[in-house]
Each structure stands twice: as C-alpha cells, then as structure tokens.
C-alpha cells in the first residue's frame, strides 16, 4: 500500500524539526511495509521550487488573475500526489494546519483510506466497520 503523510508543515522553507517529525512517521510506515510519500523530502521540495519557477501554466489563457503563491502551488501539487496514493497517514497536528485540513477533505472526497497517529482521530474518522486499531498507527 502506498501512503501519503499529512501534517503541519507551515513554512515555505521546511524546518529541521518538521523534517524530523515527518521522517519518524516515514520510518515507522516503511517498517510496517508501506511505500511512503513524504512531502517534506528535500528532493520533493527542490522539485516543487523548480517547477513553481518554471511552470508553463503561468502563460495559460485559462488562468485569470495572479498565478498562485508558492504555498498554494505546493498544496495543489501535493494533492495531485495524494490522489495517486492508496492511503493518507495523518500526524497528530494535522488539524492545526489549513493545508493538512485540505488534504483530509480531499482524501475523504476521493475515498482514500485514512490512517491516524492519534487514537482519538482513529476513533472519530474510522469507517463504522473497522476497529480503530486497524487505522491507528502511533509513532
């Protein structure tokens, strides 16, 4: 199963503390046999900046107004990646992030499996047929 990690990032230049938080989740998920997409990965961040600065959509006749700022662009690209994954793992701070909140809504809208770091979230957001233990993966 391919899993996207969602949580509070909150800065254009990802801090070391944020990278470590996501890296711990990535290591735990990989140890359980999942393929993992970590949006704080340095290569992904470099790709986002490069594409943002060279995106041909800027010249699209269908876009009106200003091209999105980097944060908005990154969220749109992250949602594209999320759409290709099987599940989303939500860190315990996801609900304090507008971006992660958008990822949650999008994941629910397109029927992705939801996995949780926080037990309370697993109990609230799980499907009625699955016990919380099936979707609760504490760090």
C-alpha positions in Angstrom: 0.0 0.0 0.0 1.2 3.5 -0.9 0.8 6.1 1.9 1.0 9.9 1.8 2.0 11.6 5.1 -0.1 14.6 6.1 0.7 17.0 8.9 1.5 20.6 9.8 4.4 22.0 7.8 3.6 25.7 7.9 6.6 27.2 6.3 8.0 27.7 2.8 11.4 26.5 3.9 10.8 23.3 5.8 12.4 23.4 9.3 14.6 20.6 10.6 12.1 19.9 13.3 9.4 19.4 10.7 11.6 17.2 8.6 12.4 15.0 11.6 8.7 14.7 12.6 7.8 13.5 9.1 10.9 11.3 8.9 9.9 9.5 12.1 6.4 8.8 10.5 8.1 7.7 7.3 10.4 5.3 9.1 7.5 3.7 11.1 5.3 3.3 8.0 8.2 1.8 6.0 8.9 -0.6 8.9 5.3 -1.8 8.5 5.8 -2.5 4.8 4.2 0.6 3.3 5.6 2.6 0.4 5.7 6.2 1.6 5.5 9.7 0.1 6.9 12.3 2.5 6.1 15.9 1.3 9.0 17.3 3.3 11.5 15.2 1.4 14.3 17.5 0.2 14.2 16.2 -3.4 10.4 16.9 -3.5 10.9 20.4 -2.1 13.5 21.1 -4.7 11.3 19.8 -7.4 8.4 22.0 -6.2 10.6 25.1 -6.3 12.0 24.3 -9.7 8.6 23.6 -11.2 7.0 26.7 -9.5 9.6 28.9 -11.0 9.2 27.3 -14.5 5.6 26.3 -14.6 4.1 26.8 -18.1 0.6 27.3 -16.6 1.6 30.8 -15.8 1.1 31.5 -19.5 -2.2 29.6 -19.7 -5.0 31.7 -21.3 -7.4 30.0 -18.9 -5.9 31.4 -15.8 -7.1 34.8 -14.8 -5.5 36.9 -12.1 -2.2 36.2 -10.4 -0.5 32.8 -10.5 -0.8 31.1 -7.1 1.9 31.8 -4.4 4.3 29.0 -3.6 2.3 27.7 -0.7 -0.8 27.3 -2.8 1.1 25.8 -5.7 2.8 23.3 -3.3 -0.6 22.3 -1.9 -2.1 21.8 -5.4 0.9 19.6 -6.3 0.7 17.7 -3.0 -3.0 17.0 -3.7 -2.0 15.6 -7.1 0.4 13.2 -5.5 -2.1 12.3 -2.7 -4.6 11.3 -5.4 -2.2 8.6 -6.6 -1.7 7.0 -3.2 -3.8 4.3 -1.5 -4.0 5.9 1.9 -3.1 9.0 3.9 -1.4 9.0 7.3 -2.4 12.0 9.4 0.1 13.2 12.0 -1.3 14.3 15.4 -1.0 18.0 14.4 -2.9 17.7 11.1 -5.9 19.6 12.5 -3.8 22.7 13.2 -2.8 23.1 9.5 -5.1 24.5 6.8 -3.1 22.6 4.2 -3.5 19.2 6.0 -7.2 20.1 6.6 -7.5 20.4 2.8 -5.7 17.1 2.3 -8.1 15.5 4.8 -11.2 16.8 2.9 -9.7 15.8 -0.4 -8.8 12.3 0.8 -12.3 11.8 2.1 -13.9 13.1 -1.1 -12.0 10.7 -3.3 -12.3 7.7 -0.9 -8.8 7.2 0.3 -8.1 5.0 3.3 -7.3 7.2 6.4 -4.7 6.2 8.9 -4.0 8.1 12.1 -1.2 8.9 14.6 -3.7 10.0 17.3 -6.1 7.4 18.7 -9.0 9.9 19.1 -8.8 10.6 15.4 -8.9 6.9 14.5 -12.0 6.5 16.7 -13.8 9.5 15.2 -12.9 9.2 11.5 -12.8 5.4 11.0 -15.4 3.6 8.9 -18.1 2.1 11.0 -17.0 -1.4 10.0 -13.3 -1.1 11.1 -12.0 -1.1 14.6 -9.8 1.9 15.5 -6.8 -0.4 15.9 -6.8 -1.1 12.1 -6.3 2.6 11.3 -4.4 3.8 14.4 -0.6 3.7 13.9 1.1 5.6 16.8 4.7 6.7 16.5 
